[in-house]
Amino acid sequence: RGGAVQRGAGLDAAQRAWIAAADTCFIATAHPTRGADASHRGGAPGFVQVVDEHTLRWPDYAGNGMFQTLGNLATRPAAGLLFVDFASGAALQLTGSARVSWDAADAAAMAGAERVVEFHVAAVVERRGAVPAGWQFLEASPHNP
């Protein structure tokens, strides 16, 4: 698929607004000997907090109890995030590093969180026309905290 590509070392204002309005993203991590993993993260729009052009934070909720993503980050903090604008077909790819805060006070500041993940942005790639556009939002998940 073709489309304009914008690259940067930090998030510009429009990209920060995109993330702040997102209700879903995907995180990629890898374990040094067990391979790569990609997982979905979601919540009400704004569940990913944009701290600044290089820092994002989001709550980590109770999941399947396998801790694949968190375990990978504990051994190798390199990670990637993907935000998709399903209406326009644009994709925002972020690479950087992440750390998990197991501090109860951090988690208490975010409704329903058991932990908090902080992501440091090292590189940004925004690609227009990356995915088929025209998806339609029907309703928010009733399972959002």
MARKOL-410046 format. One record per residue (C-alpha): residue in three letters; chain; residue number from 0; z, y, x. Coordinates in nm, 3 decimals. Last residue first. Example, Ala and Ser with C-alpha at 12.3 -4.5 7.8 and 13.67 -1.06 7.14 Angstrom:
<nufis>
type: ser&mol: A&seq: 1&Z: 0.714&Y: -0.106&X: 1.367
type: ala&mol: A&seq: 0&Z: 0.780&Y: -0.450&X: 1.230
</nufis>
This chain:
<nufis>
type: pro&mol: A&seq: 144&Z: 3.322&Y: -0.017&X: -1.273
type: asn&mol: A&seq: 143&Z: 2.965&Y: -0.122&X: -1.356
type: his&mol: A&seq: 142&Z: 2.962&Y: -0.452&X: -1.549
type: pro&mol: A&seq: 141&Z: 2.798&Y: -0.308&X: -1.861
type: ser&mol: A&seq: 140&Z: 2.486&Y: -0.260&X: -1.650
type: ala&mol: A&seq: 139&Z: 2.312&Y: 0.068&X: -1.716
type: glu&mol: A&seq: 138&Z: 2.029&Y: 0.075&X: -1.966
type: leu&mol: A&seq: 137&Z: 1.651&Y: 0.054&X: -1.998
type: phe&mol: A&seq: 136&Z: 1.514&Y: 0.228&X: -1.689
type: gln&mol: A&seq: 135&Z: 1.137&Y: 0.184&X: -1.678
type: trp&mol: A&seq: 134&Z: 0.933&Y: 0.066&X: -1.385
type: gly&mol: A&seq: 133&Z: 0.617&Y: 0.268&X: -1.334
type: ala&mol: A&seq: 132&Z: 0.553&Y: 0.231&X: -0.965
type: pro&mol: A&seq: 131&Z: 0.450&Y: -0.073&X: -0.762
type: val&mol: A&seq: 130&Z: 0.624&Y: -0.049&X: -0.424
type: ala&mol: A&seq: 129&Z: 0.562&Y: 0.155&X: -0.109
type: gly&mol: A&seq: 128&Z: 0.366&Y: 0.437&X: -0.273
type: arg&mol: A&seq: 127&Z: 0.553&Y: 0.708&X: -0.080
type: arg&mol: A&seq: 126&Z: 0.738&Y: 0.593&X: 0.231
type: glu&mol: A&seq: 125&Z: 1.055&Y: 0.756&X: 0.359
type: val&mol: A&seq: 124&Z: 1.169&Y: 0.628&X: 0.698
type: val&mol: A&seq: 123&Z: 1.510&Y: 0.737&X: 0.826
type: ala&mol: A&seq: 122&Z: 1.680&Y: 0.661&X: 1.159
type: ala&mol: A&seq: 121&Z: 2.036&Y: 0.657&X: 1.296
type: val&mol: A&seq: 120&Z: 2.234&Y: 0.679&X: 0.971
type: his&mol: A&seq: 119&Z: 2.602&Y: 0.584&X: 1.001
type: phe&mol: A&seq: 118&Z: 2.720&Y: 0.365&X: 0.712
type: glu&mol: A&seq: 117&Z: 3.078&Y: 0.348&X: 0.584
type: val&mol: A&seq: 116&Z: 3.178&Y: 0.051&X: 0.369
type: val&mol: A&seq: 115&Z: 3.492&Y: 0.074&X: 0.157
type: arg&mol: A&seq: 114&Z: 3.713&Y: -0.217&X: 0.048
type: glu&mol: A&seq: 113&Z: 3.856&Y: -0.357&X: -0.274
type: ala&mol: A&seq: 112&Z: 3.690&Y: -0.090&X: -0.484
type: gly&mol: A&seq: 111&Z: 3.745&Y: -0.065&X: -0.859
type: ala&mol: A&seq: 110&Z: 3.750&Y: 0.315&X: -0.868
type: met&mol: A&seq: 109&Z: 3.709&Y: 0.467&X: -0.521
type: ala&mol: A&seq: 108&Z: 4.009&Y: 0.649&X: -0.365
type: ala&mol: A&seq: 107&Z: 4.215&Y: 0.329&X: -0.386
type: ala&mol: A&seq: 106&Z: 3.974&Y: 0.162&X: -0.142
type: asp&mol: A&seq: 105&Z: 4.047&Y: 0.415&X: 0.133
type: ala&mol: A&seq: 104&Z: 4.423&Y: 0.384&X: 0.071
type: ala&mol: A&seq: 103&Z: 4.400&Y: 0.003&X: 0.080
type: asp&mol: A&seq: 102&Z: 4.255&Y: 0.014&X: 0.432
type: trp&mol: A&seq: 101&Z: 4.002&Y: -0.269&X: 0.477
type: ser&mol: A&seq: 100&Z: 3.744&Y: -0.020&X: 0.598
type: val&mol: A&seq: 99&Z: 3.415&Y: -0.190&X: 0.674
type: arg&mol: A&seq: 98&Z: 3.183&Y: -0.056&X: 0.938
type: ala&mol: A&seq: 97&Z: 2.813&Y: 0.013&X: 0.931
type: ser&mol: A&seq: 96&Z: 2.540&Y: 0.087&X: 1.180
type: gly&mol: A&seq: 95&Z: 2.199&Y: 0.246&X: 1.161
type: thr&mol: A&seq: 94&Z: 1.870&Y: 0.200&X: 0.987
type: leu&mol: A&seq: 93&Z: 1.765&Y: 0.369&X: 0.666
type: gln&mol: A&seq: 92&Z: 1.461&Y: 0.291&X: 0.453
type: leu&mol: A&seq: 91&Z: 1.376&Y: 0.515&X: 0.157
type: ala&mol: A&seq: 90&Z: 1.109&Y: 0.373&X: -0.071
type: ala&mol: A&seq: 89&Z: 0.877&Y: 0.553&X: -0.312
type: gly&mol: A&seq: 88&Z: 0.722&Y: 0.373&X: -0.610
type: ser&mol: A&seq: 87&Z: 0.753&Y: 0.673&X: -0.841
type: ala&mol: A&seq: 86&Z: 0.963&Y: 0.525&X: -1.124
type: phe&mol: A&seq: 85&Z: 1.121&Y: 0.248&X: -0.915
type: asp&mol: A&seq: 84&Z: 1.260&Y: 0.493&X: -0.661
type: val&mol: A&seq: 83&Z: 1.376&Y: 0.235&X: -0.409
type: phe&mol: A&seq: 82&Z: 1.672&Y: 0.272&X: -0.172
type: leu&mol: A&seq: 81&Z: 1.681&Y: 0.036&X: 0.126
type: leu&mol: A&seq: 80&Z: 1.965&Y: 0.015&X: 0.376
type: gly&mol: A&seq: 79&Z: 1.961&Y: -0.137&X: 0.723
type: ala&mol: A&seq: 78&Z: 2.240&Y: -0.268&X: 0.940
type: ala&mol: A&seq: 77&Z: 2.370&Y: -0.296&X: 1.296
type: pro&mol: A&seq: 76&Z: 2.748&Y: -0.356&X: 1.291
type: arg&mol: A&seq: 75&Z: 2.730&Y: -0.704&X: 1.449
type: thr&mol: A&seq: 74&Z: 3.030&Y: -0.938&X: 1.429
type: ala&mol: A&seq: 73&Z: 3.229&Y: -0.759&X: 1.159
type: leu&mol: A&seq: 72&Z: 2.906&Y: -0.643&X: 0.995
type: asn&mol: A&seq: 71&Z: 2.792&Y: -1.004&X: 0.953
type: gly&mol: A&seq: 70&Z: 3.126&Y: -1.096&X: 0.799
type: leu&mol: A&seq: 69&Z: 3.099&Y: -0.803&X: 0.556
type: thr&mol: A&seq: 68&Z: 2.750&Y: -0.906&X: 0.451
type: gln&mol: A&seq: 67&Z: 2.833&Y: -1.275&X: 0.410
type: phe&mol: A&seq: 66&Z: 3.177&Y: -1.213&X: 0.255
type: met&mol: A&seq: 65&Z: 3.156&Y: -1.543&X: 0.062
type: gly&mol: A&seq: 64&Z: 3.393&Y: -1.441&X: -0.217
type: asn&mol: A&seq: 63&Z: 3.119&Y: -1.412&X: -0.480
type: gly&mol: A&seq: 62&Z: 3.183&Y: -1.045&X: -0.534
type: ala&mol: A&seq: 61&Z: 3.486&Y: -0.820&X: -0.577
type: tyr&mol: A&seq: 60&Z: 3.373&Y: -0.463&X: -0.516
type: asp&mol: A&seq: 59&Z: 3.278&Y: -0.278&X: -0.200
type: pro&mol: A&seq: 58&Z: 3.289&Y: 0.095&X: -0.258
type: trp&mol: A&seq: 57&Z: 3.033&Y: 0.319&X: -0.091
type: arg&mol: A&seq: 56&Z: 3.017&Y: 0.559&X: 0.199
type: leu&mol: A&seq: 55&Z: 2.720&Y: 0.735&X: 0.361
type: thr&mol: A&seq: 54&Z: 2.709&Y: 0.934&X: 0.685
type: his&mol: A&seq: 53&Z: 2.428&Y: 1.091&X: 0.888
type: glu&mol: A&seq: 52&Z: 2.306&Y: 1.385&X: 0.676
type: asp&mol: A&seq: 51&Z: 2.658&Y: 1.437&X: 0.537
type: val&mol: A&seq: 50&Z: 2.917&Y: 1.258&X: 0.323
type: val&mol: A&seq: 49&Z: 2.667&Y: 1.114&X: 0.077
type: gln&mol: A&seq: 48&Z: 2.872&Y: 0.892&X: -0.152
type: val&mol: A&seq: 47&Z: 2.702&Y: 0.579&X: -0.276
type: phe&mol: A&seq: 46&Z: 2.843&Y: 0.510&X: -0.623
type: gly&mol: A&seq: 45&Z: 2.665&Y: 0.827&X: -0.733
type: pro&mol: A&seq: 44&Z: 2.476&Y: 0.665&X: -1.018
type: ala&mol: A&seq: 43&Z: 2.700&Y: 0.391&X: -1.160
type: gly&mol: A&seq: 42&Z: 2.717&Y: 0.082&X: -0.947
type: gly&mol: A&seq: 41&Z: 2.504&Y: -0.131&X: -0.722
type: arg&mol: A&seq: 40&Z: 2.478&Y: -0.322&X: -0.398
type: his&mol: A&seq: 39&Z: 2.216&Y: -0.590&X: -0.345
type: ser&mol: A&seq: 38&Z: 2.216&Y: -0.819&X: -0.046
type: ala&mol: A&seq: 37&Z: 1.987&Y: -0.907&X: 0.244
type: asp&mol: A&seq: 36&Z: 2.095&Y: -1.157&X: 0.509
type: ala&mol: A&seq: 35&Z: 1.973&Y: -1.237&X: 0.859
type: gly&mol: A&seq: 34&Z: 2.046&Y: -1.528&X: 1.087
type: arg&mol: A&seq: 33&Z: 2.337&Y: -1.758&X: 1.176
type: thr&mol: A&seq: 32&Z: 2.364&Y: -1.702&X: 1.551
type: pro&mol: A&seq: 31&Z: 2.400&Y: -1.325&X: 1.603
type: his&mol: A&seq: 30&Z: 2.475&Y: -1.259&X: 1.234
type: ala&mol: A&seq: 29&Z: 2.242&Y: -1.019&X: 1.060
type: thr&mol: A&seq: 28&Z: 2.264&Y: -0.740&X: 0.806
type: ala&mol: A&seq: 27&Z: 2.033&Y: -0.594&X: 0.542
type: ile&mol: A&seq: 26&Z: 2.167&Y: -0.382&X: 0.258
type: phe&mol: A&seq: 25&Z: 1.990&Y: -0.318&X: -0.073
type: cys&mol: A&seq: 24&Z: 2.039&Y: -0.023&X: -0.304
type: thr&mol: A&seq: 23&Z: 2.125&Y: 0.044&X: -0.666
type: asp&mol: A&seq: 22&Z: 2.249&Y: 0.319&X: -0.897
type: ala&mol: A&seq: 21&Z: 2.089&Y: 0.601&X: -0.702
type: ala&mol: A&seq: 20&Z: 2.159&Y: 0.967&X: -0.786
type: ala&mol: A&seq: 19&Z: 2.347&Y: 1.049&X: -0.462
type: ile&mol: A&seq: 18&Z: 2.081&Y: 0.859&X: -0.267
type: trp&mol: A&seq: 17&Z: 1.796&Y: 1.070&X: -0.405
type: ala&mol: A&seq: 16&Z: 2.000&Y: 1.391&X: -0.358
type: arg&mol: A&seq: 15&Z: 2.057&Y: 1.304&X: 0.010
type: gln&mol: A&seq: 14&Z: 1.685&Y: 1.233&X: 0.046
type: ala&mol: A&seq: 13&Z: 1.596&Y: 1.572&X: -0.104
type: ala&mol: A&seq: 12&Z: 1.843&Y: 1.753&X: 0.126
type: asp&mol: A&seq: 11&Z: 1.717&Y: 1.583&X: 0.445
type: leu&mol: A&seq: 10&Z: 1.874&Y: 1.265&X: 0.578
type: gly&mol: A&seq: 9&Z: 1.897&Y: 1.216&X: 0.953
type: ala&mol: A&seq: 8&Z: 1.689&Y: 1.096&X: 1.249
type: gly&mol: A&seq: 7&Z: 1.358&Y: 1.145&X: 1.073
type: arg&mol: A&seq: 6&Z: 1.038&Y: 0.986&X: 0.956
type: gln&mol: A&seq: 5&Z: 0.809&Y: 1.076&X: 0.666
type: val&mol: A&seq: 4&Z: 0.532&Y: 0.844&X: 0.554
type: ala&mol: A&seq: 3&Z: 0.265&Y: 0.938&X: 0.301
type: gly&mol: A&seq: 2&Z: 0.120&Y: 0.653&X: 0.105
type: gly&mol: A&seq: 1&Z: -0.083&Y: 0.341&X: 0.130
type: arg&mol: A&seq: 0&Z: 0.000&Y: 0.000&X: 0.000
</nufis>
